[in-house]
Amino acid sequence: MLPNIDGIELCSRMRAKGITAKILMLSALNEVPDRVLGLNRGADDYLGKPFAFEELLARIQALLKRNSAPSAEQLIKLGELEYDKSALKVNRAGVAIKLTAKELQVLDLLLSQPGKVFSRERILANVWGMNTDPLTNVVDVYVRRLRRKIDDDFNAKYIQTFRGIGYSISADAMQVS
């Protein structure tokens, strides 16, 4: 049992946020309508309690075998910049770039709509779940870190600043001499 939320609602919220992790529901609710509801809300598999440990292992192994290669929506390519959402890995020109969880979330948001300018307030709300705080510069700090890791070693720059408005990731890297 989960505190404050049931597994089906949690699964539904995860899928609504675009989380594609494999989900195997283990539940005491083992009637056909319960299993169907869990699967319809986004679970990849559903196993009712009590269950045999061997069956649980077999179901986990089956889930891990499925879709081991990243699908098109899990692998985002923007020129020489690649982001594998399933593995949470970023590389540019074949060079791996280590990002923190928050940096990945900022990058993911920017990559969700290349060319679109995201306001600081929108980034703050989407990544940190915070309402507008005019005194915080956390977005600027994280974009600066992201830019340092993604753009600084290259002439072509992806991350763009729109002074007083927000940030964008360019569909075509801008050449800077």
Residue pairs with C-beta under 8 A, 6 or more apart in sequence:
2 10
5 13
7 25
7 27
7 38
8 25
8 37
8 38
8 41
8 43
9 41
11 23
11 25
11 38
11 41
11 42
11 43
12 41
12 42
14 21
14 23
14 42
15 41
15 42
20 73
20 74
20 85
20 86
22 44
22 63
22 64
22 66
23 42
23 43
23 44
23 45
24 43
24 44
24 45
24 46
24 47
24 59
24 60
24 63
25 38
25 43
25 45
25 46
25 47
26 47
26 49
26 51
26 56
27 34
27 38
27 46
27 47
27 48
27 49
28 48
28 49
29 48
30 48
30 49
34 46
34 48
35 46
35 48
38 46
39 45
39 46
44 63
44 66
45 59
45 62
45 63
47 55
47 56
47 59
70 84
70 85
70 86
70 87
71 86
73 85
74 84
74 85
74 86
75 82
75 83
75 84
75 85
75 86
76 82
76 83
76 85
76 111
78 111
78 114
78 158
78 169
78 171
79 156
79 158
79 172
79 173
80 92
80 93
80 94
80 156
80 173
81 90
81 91
81 92
81 150
81 158
81 173
82 90
82 91
82 92
83 89
83 90
83 107
83 108
83 111
84 90
85 108
88 104
89 96
90 96
90 97
90 99
90 104
90 107
90 150
91 97
92 150
92 154
93 154
97 149
97 150
98 149
99 107
99 146
99 149
100 145
102 127
102 128
102 142
103 142
103 145
103 146
103 149
105 126
105 127
106 123
106 127
106 139
106 142
106 143
106 146
107 146
107 150
107 169
109 118
109 123
109 126
109 127
110 118
110 159
110 167
110 168
110 169
111 169
114 168
114 169
114 170
114 171
115 168
115 169
115 170
115 171
116 168
117 162
117 165
117 166
117 167
117 168
118 166
118 167
118 168
119 165
119 166
120 139
120 140
120 166
120 167
121 132
122 166
123 139
123 143
123 166
123 167
124 130
124 131
124 132
124 133
124 136
124 138
124 139
125 131
125 132
127 139
127 142
128 138
130 136
139 167
143 159
143 161
143 167
146 159
147 157
147 159
150 158
150 159
151 157
151 158
151 159
154 173
155 175
155 176
155 177
156 173
156 174
156 175
156 176
157 170
157 173
157 174
157 175
157 176
158 169
158 170
158 173
158 174
159 167
159 168
159 169
159 170
160 167
160 168
160 169
160 170
160 174
161 167
162 168
